[in-house]
Amino acid sequence: MSDEKLYIVLMGLPARGKSTLAVRLRDAFHKSGITTRIFNNGNLRRTYLPIGETSRSEFYSSENSAAMELREKIARINMEKAKSYLCKSGQIAILDATNARRKRRAVIEKYLNDHPLLFIECVNDDEEILHLSIQEKIKLPEFVRLKDKAAKEFLKRIDYYRMIYTPLKVERNYIRIDSLQNMIIEEKHSDVIPFYETLRDYLVTDEVKNLFLIRHTESEYNLENRIGGDSPLTAKGHKQALALGQFFKKKKISYIFTSRKIRTMDTARTICKRQDDCRIVSLKEFDEINAGICEKMTYEQIEKNMPHIFKKRGADKYHYVYPSGESYETMKPRITEGIKKAFFLNRHADNIMIVGHQAINRMILSHFLYRREDDVPYIFVPQDRFYHIVSTHNKKLFELKRYE
Ligand code: F6P
């Protein structure tokens, strides 16, 4: 066992994915046999103080000096706990808090000076994600009591932190990460940081424990062999959706991500009905490939009326851009964005479900499974089966399963 030790100190505004990152890092380090513990200021605060006292935004105002004092005290207790953990058998102590103020971080650096210390700042300013994350946060007991004022209070709390927020700059060692994209924005290290390469790799990897990738069930256009459009499900499609709901009823699905098209939303709705607490989030990023001037046509009509398009697409399907539409290649950035959004929102759960379309699911599959570009538009995406994907550091699985 290595005798190296490390403090990881998280920072970032509320709802930026710090606690999820802390858990992800702890689990990944544990799997590598590195003893790691999280010291979370929010959790400690909730054990010391009645929830009613800390749920209101005023508790976080820098003008509330009594509350400020309490919060600093809690930070200090966690610092002491972290120090004594590393003094004993612990190898990595993760301090999870906003740590928005430079002054607090200076105290941390000064007090935790017996081992290297690395700050990690989580940054993410995507409004849509923030909005959806807040909807999740306010389900916690801390906010439930605020009823319809919960979201407003939480936003006010964020504003209070924003007023005192200074990004990492002068600290000796840090990584600034876009916590939505899992992308490092900036890094600096003045000291030798143990476990650095492993840590870096964990930070930028999209991990998924169970992704159920489903194609919407049979639609009217599928029956007519028409592309695009926004047609509803057929009677067979509704039956298939019921079978999917039945198949997944024992799995806990918190979110189902769909496109904005009726066929994916209706498939998801039927699955959702068999779940206890499930939300559908429709993302524009998962809308089917836009076939431009060919939308709503059958392949036969395209071949007959626009043979040049049919031929050109057939010759290079991945790169061919439909006039006024898209290609597989041009869809790639939005698919990546959709995957990042879905994973960020679903970050507390083990199971994630996406109900997409033929071309969309091919692109999602190719995000995890290496395929030559030429082969991506031909990946098999049937409607009577789904893909179960696991992609973690220790396990890769792609299974095509029947649900009927
Ligand atoms: O046919 C169903 C469909 O989802 C169409 O809406 C879409 O244009 C097509 O599949 C994409 O598949 P391909 O790239 O093979 O034409």
Residues whose N, C-alpha, C, O or C-beta is under 5 A from the ligand:
A	BS01	F6P	R226 I227 G228 E288 I289 A291 H357 Q358 A359 P377
